[in-house]
Amino acid sequence: MIHKQGMRGLPMPAGKEFMAEGFAKANVPAIPQLVEMAQELGVKFIACQMTMDVMNLTKDNFVDGIEVGGAVTFLEFAKEAAPTLTF
């Protein structure tokens, strides 16, 4: 969701194409707008350094305003946060 190119082409899961119509009818913003709204509300995005290394990605591949860190960075933040979302 925070990859500059990937966020623009997230496909619907197979068999769930009807959901796109539902999102449109409900005026659900596109992923880039949702990320921007989240950042405006103070949501912190932390990209995993190890995953970036494995996938040969740099911070430039991601939206502005993200942080990069490993598990310790995330855990240091998460222990004080409520709630957190990881995937």
C-alpha positions in Angstrom: 0.0 0.0 0.0 2.9 2.4 0.5 4.8 1.5 -2.7 4.4 4.4 -5.1 3.7 2.2 -8.1 2.1 -0.9 -6.4 -0.6 1.2 -4.7 -2.0 2.2 -8.0 -2.5 -1.3 -9.4 -3.8 -3.5 -6.5 -6.1 -6.1 -8.1 -9.3 -7.3 -6.6 -9.0 -10.9 -5.4 -10.3 -13.4 -8.0 -14.1 -13.7 -7.8 -14.4 -10.4 -6.0 -14.6 -8.1 -9.0 -18.1 -7.0 -7.9 -16.5 -5.3 -5.0 -15.0 -2.6 -7.2 -18.5 -1.5 -8.1 -19.5 -1.4 -4.5 -16.4 0.7 -3.6 -17.3 3.1 -6.4 -20.9 3.4 -5.3 -19.9 4.0 -1.7 -17.4 6.7 -2.8 -14.5 4.9 -1.1 -11.3 6.8 -1.9 -8.6 5.1 -3.9 -5.6 3.7 -2.1 -3.3 6.8 -2.7 -6.0 9.0 -1.2 -6.5 6.7 1.8 -2.7 6.6 2.5 -2.6 10.4 2.3 -5.6 10.7 4.6 -4.0 8.3 7.1 -0.8 10.3 7.1 -2.7 13.5 7.7 -4.3 11.8 10.7 -0.9 11.0 12.1 -0.6 7.3 11.0 3.0 6.2 11.0 4.1 3.9 8.2 7.3 1.9 8.9 8.8 0.0 6.0 10.7 -3.2 6.9 14.4 -2.7 6.1 15.1 -6.4 5.7 12.2 -6.8 3.2 13.4 -3.8 1.3 16.9 -5.3 1.1 15.6 -8.7 -0.1 13.4 -7.0 -2.7 16.1 -4.5 -3.8 13.9 -1.5 -2.8 14.9 1.9 -1.5 13.0 4.5 0.4 12.5 6.3 -3.0 10.2 3.5 -4.0 7.7 4.4 -1.3 5.4 7.4 -0.6 6.9 10.4 1.1 6.8 10.4 4.9 7.5 6.8 5.6 10.1 5.6 8.1 12.4 2.6 7.5 13.4 0.3 10.2 13.7 -3.3 11.4 11.7 -5.3 13.9 13.3 -3.4 16.8 12.2 0.0 15.4 8.7 -1.3 14.9 8.5 -2.9 18.4 9.8 0.3 20.0 7.1 2.3 18.4 4.4 -0.4 18.8 4.8 -0.9 22.5 3.4 2.6 23.0 0.9 2.6 20.2 -2.7 1.5 20.2 -3.6 0.0 17.8 -1.0 -1.3 15.3 -1.6 -3.0 12.0 1.0 -5.2 10.4 1.1 -7.3 7.2 
